[in-house]
Amino acid sequence: MVCACGTLMESKGLKTKELVTILGPVAYARSMFQCPACSSTRYPGDEALDVVETTRSPGVRRLMARSGSQSTFKDARDDLKVYAGVEVSAKDVERVAEHLGAEMEAWQALKREAPDTALPLLYIAYDGTGVPMTKKELTGRKGKDGPAHTREAKLGCVFTQTATDEKGFPVRDPGSTTFVGAIETAEAFGERMYREAVHRGLLQAQRVVVLGDGAEWIKNIADLHFPQATVIIDLYHAREHVAELCKSLFTDEQQVIRQRIRWWTYLDQGNVEKILLQAEQKLPTNAEARKKAEGELRYLEKNKHRMRYAEFRSQGLFVGSGVVEAGCKTVIGQRLKQSGMEWSVRGANAIIALRCVMKSNRFEDYWESRAS
C-alpha cells in the first residue's frame, strides 16, 4: 500500500475498533498501515466499510442524517432511540447531519450526465426566503425596519413538462422536480442554478422557461445564464403590484377594489399597456402617493414583455412560480424556520443541501455513489 506522499506503507498488525450499527455495537479487527516517512496511517478495512474516522456504520449515519433533516436534532435523537434503538446525543445528530449535508453539497456539484434525448420543455424557477441566524452571522447587516434577524436563503428548482390536461392547463411531469439552494450571493447562486439546469438537460431542451418574481437579482441571473429562456413574471406577484398601484391612486376602498378587478382582467389578458395608459391619467397630486404610483408604473413598464399571460397560457405554459414558493416552505421553512431556531451559515447550508438532496429524490443515489 502506497502513502499519499509516495512512500510504501508498512503493516502494523491488527487493530480493534467498535462500531455502532443498526443491530447494536460490533467490534472488529482490521489491518493498520503506517507510512515510515510521514507517519500517516490507513485502515483499508475502514475504507471498504465506509467508516473512516467514524465509529458509526453507514446505516446509522444514514438514519441520523435523515432524521436530523426532518426535525429538530433533539427530536431526531428521540426518534432514533424509539424507532431504531440507536442511542446518540442531539449534538451527535447535528454533527453527522451537517457533515453529510456538506458532503452532499460537494457531491451535487460534481458533473453528471445530462439526458440523452431532447426535452420538450424545461422550467427553471428560483426565489428567496429569510432564515433566522445567530447574532454573529448578522453583524453589520440591516433589516427592513432596524437590525437584521435573518439572512436570505436562495432556493431554485428545475422541472419538466411534456403535456397539458384536458382543459389545456400545463401539467408538471411527476418526479421531475429537483432543488438546489444555499445562503450565498446572487452571483454564486446563479452559477449553482446554471449547473443544476445543465445537469437536467438545459443544453438539450427545445424550450426553456424561467419563472420568478420581478426582483433584480432574479432577472440578472436569467439574463446572464439563461438568455435563451422565455422569462415569465409570476402572475401572483404581478397582481400584487397592480393592487399596490390601485392603493396609491385611490383613497376610496370600493374604488380600489373595482379598479383592481378591472386591471387584473387586463393583466390576465397580457394587456399591461392598457393598465399603464389608464393609470397615468389618474396620478394623484399627493407627492408621496404619486411617487409610489410612479414606482409601480416603472415596474410594470419594465416587465410588460414578461407579463403576456394570455399568450403564455395559449402556449400551454405555467405562469406561476408556485413550485419554488412551495419549496421555500417545505425545503427550507419547515426545518430551518421553527420557533426559537438560530443558525450559522455553515450549519444552515449543510441542512439545506441535505434537504435538497432528499426532496430531489437523490438520497439513495448519494449513498450508492459512496459505495461505488
Secondary structure by P-SEA (a helix, b strand, c coil): cccccccbbbbccbbbbbbbccccbbbbbbbbbbbccccccccaaaaaaccccccccaaaaaaaaaaaacccaaaaaaaaaaaccccccaaaaaaaaaaaaaaaaaaaacccccccccccbbbbbbbbbbbbbccccccccccccccccbbbbbbbbbbcccccccccccccccccbbbbcccccaaaaaaaaaaaaaaaccccccbbbbbbcccaaaaaaaacccccccccccaaaaaaaaaaaaaaccccaaaaaaaaaaaaaaaaacaaaaaaaaaaacccccaaaaaaaaaaaaaaaacccccaaaaaaaacccccaaaaaaaaaaccccccccccccccaaaaaaaaaaaaaaaacaaaaaaaaaac
